[in-house]
């Protein structure tokens, strides 16, 4: 199935996270939106994934080699003098909320992604949460795409509304969480917020709701995927990016962004998200294999299998 | 399909609610768990539903006649001297939480359901949220059942743990919300809480999560149904009872409580819940017909239709 036009280009942050979890403190955990999205995508689309980001000279070459060993093309990982982007966060006891204790952009402050010529033919593009002007800059460098998806966050919604509006006009799919959707639209009801956002550019919108699943809104209607009910949730960090990576990886390997493929992709997205939260940082993503993925997908299928017809009795 | 053994007996409160909604105040709104559950069930299982409850001498005969006109057997609606049960609540602006301003049990304080001999052969039993000792008393009067389902609430979990434990050993299906499940099990994680609760008696458990859908746990595994995404939510009052009524009404008319039927029933439950919240009190339940139900069921089917196989690509 591999062909030049089925590559997924993932652009975003590569980071070290310091995580204060209810279960204890974890330091120097590999993080960043591009990291989580690439790792997740590569589990579905090995050798289709290209990561673009910047690291400092403190970033171990062994980690880049580990990504490459997983079939991720790391040609786009730039190394700059200085420290790698670092985030320090603390989670509440029920993991439902978190507080940022410290953000150090470091080399990420000057990040201006230059897409390698051999990557400009990528047909699938995932723009992690970076400045919307940079997201547009990447779009300009990748001219022939099947699907351009982007994430954003409250920071850009509040501070860069003009750039954000321009970015929205350039993408096919926006992948954000429920609070971001409400804030972006200025509308509390998610169905109405989705309709409003889709008028601003992206024909498709995915609203992530964490443990409450995710909604897809597109021209074919509304589609819902639950979060897989788990017994052990250790760390939600990166779950949203893992979701997006799973979604995009599945579409890239399928080579299509049809409404039908998008609906299947939502389950692959939720599957990767469910694995992500089972370990600290990306540890679970780094240990699972095809058997684990197949088992969870089967369980997911059972979770939503209502047995066919839902016709009215009597 | 109607036969003696396919009747659903609904036992619970019949009330007047005073509702302080963001949209305004509503007084003397028909309410109560038995009311919502019966109305919902009757939309799927006309002439299969029997309601058992008590009203005061202030309760208009016209309302009882209205229930009867909808095919609900009102033989079990007792009338006692005094006032009908009354609840006064205020909802938050986003409708996500509510505060009880006043509860007047009135004639409901002495409610002790005596099941009419002609109702004792009912094969489906829904025990709304009443004292667990009364729930047991009803179970004792209905000896041959296909399915006994019950609701409960934090009040009984805190104050009547022994009676509640006895009740749980007598029922097949417990239908509660997520906070009640956590409180009952003393476990925050819902998957673990569900396993704990199912060891206490009910082989099946439904955990309702309001706008976030509902989970079914039984010997066949875990099943999820989303809440239907709505543009206009006016009043969540009675949504949980409407959900339960839809679930039980569907099973009664089908005449089975098989795992397969239960999974379909979850969609009928969510469908009735979704209509309930679209109006103040039970107003929407009172105006919809088969066409509305069919349309929403079709939309529901589309909402979760992932197109079949979820096999791993590549």
Interface residues (C-beta under 8 A of the other chain):
Chain A: X1 X44 X45 X46 X94 X188 X189 X190 X191 X192 X209 X212 X213 X215 X221 X222 X223 X224 X225 X226 X229 X230 X231 X232 X233 X250 X253 X254 X260 X263 X264 X266 X267 X268 X290 X293 X294 X297 X298 X299 X300 X301 X302 X303 X304 X305 X306 X307 X310 X311 X312 X313 X314
Chain B: X1 X44 X45 X46 X94 X188 X189 X190 X191 X192 X209 X212 X213 X215 X221 X222 X223 X224 X225 X226 X229 X230 X231 X232 X233 X250 X253 X254 X260 X263 X264 X266 X267 X268 X290 X293 X294 X297 X298 X299 X300 X301 X302 X303 X304 X305 X306 X307 X310 X311 X312 X313 X314
